[in-house]
Amino acid sequence: MADNNFKSNGESALLDLRREIYRKLTADKSLNLNVLYLRNKDIKALSLYQKLEEVISLSFVIIYSTIKVWGFSNISLC
């Protein structure tokens, strides 16, 4: 992750995301990132993670139009 110039919060979020995705995808296919402080580039990096295609419900605070730009348009917003 050092090659991608992520901030420590972004690195932590990516690691948490991978753990959460593997755990949650077998459960209810939702993911809550509300407790993480993510910058735009961190969220963009998360959107590129392949396993997000399997997430049905993603919960975090951000403007909807920005989510569509990053390819989250198929995810229902809570």
C-alpha positions as CSV (number, residue, x, y, z in Angstrom):
1,M,0.0,0.0,0.0
2,A,3.0,2.3,0.4
3,D,3.3,2.5,-3.4
4,N,-0.2,4.0,-3.6
5,N,0.6,6.9,-1.3
6,F,-2.4,6.3,1.0
7,K,-2.7,8.1,4.3
8,S,-2.7,5.9,7.5
9,N,-6.5,6.2,7.7
10,G,-6.8,5.0,4.1
11,E,-4.5,2.0,4.7
12,S,-6.4,1.1,7.8
13,A,-9.7,1.4,6.0
14,L,-8.5,-0.9,3.1
15,L,-7.3,-3.5,5.5
16,D,-10.6,-3.2,7.5
17,L,-12.6,-3.4,4.3
18,R,-11.0,-6.6,3.2
19,R,-11.6,-8.2,6.6
20,E,-15.2,-6.9,6.7
21,I,-16.0,-7.9,3.1
22,Y,-15.0,-11.5,3.6
23,R,-16.9,-11.6,6.9
24,K,-20.0,-9.8,5.8
25,L,-20.4,-11.2,2.3
26,T,-21.3,-14.5,3.9
27,A,-23.8,-12.7,6.2
28,D,-26.1,-9.9,4.9
29,K,-24.1,-8.4,2.1
30,S,-23.9,-4.9,3.7
31,L,-20.9,-2.8,4.7
32,N,-20.8,0.1,7.2
33,L,-17.9,2.5,6.9
34,N,-19.5,5.3,9.0
35,V,-16.9,5.1,11.8
36,L,-13.9,5.6,9.4
37,Y,-12.5,9.0,8.5
38,L,-11.9,8.6,4.8
39,R,-10.5,11.2,2.3
40,N,-11.7,11.2,-1.3
41,K,-8.7,9.3,-2.6
42,D,-9.2,6.6,0.1
43,I,-12.8,6.2,-0.9
44,K,-11.9,6.0,-4.6
45,A,-9.3,3.3,-3.8
46,L,-12.0,1.3,-2.0
47,S,-14.3,1.6,-4.9
48,L,-11.7,-0.1,-7.1
49,Y,-11.6,-3.2,-4.8
50,Q,-13.2,-6.1,-6.8
51,K,-15.1,-7.6,-3.9
52,L,-17.3,-4.4,-3.7
53,E,-19.2,-5.7,-6.6
54,E,-20.7,-8.2,-4.3
55,V,-21.8,-5.7,-1.6
56,I,-25.5,-4.9,-1.8
57,S,-25.7,-2.2,0.9
58,L,-22.9,0.3,1.6
59,S,-23.3,2.8,4.4
60,F,-21.0,5.8,4.8
61,V,-21.4,9.6,4.8
62,I,-20.7,11.2,1.4
63,I,-22.5,13.0,-1.3
64,Y,-24.5,10.7,-3.6
65,S,-23.3,12.3,-6.9
66,T,-19.7,11.5,-5.9
67,I,-20.6,7.9,-5.3
68,K,-21.9,7.5,-8.8
69,V,-18.7,8.9,-10.3
70,W,-16.7,6.2,-8.5
71,G,-18.9,3.4,-9.8
72,F,-21.1,2.7,-6.7
73,S,-24.3,3.4,-8.6
74,N,-25.5,-0.2,-8.2
75,I,-25.4,0.0,-4.4
76,S,-28.4,1.0,-2.5
77,L,-27.8,4.0,-0.2
78,C,-29.0,3.9,3.4
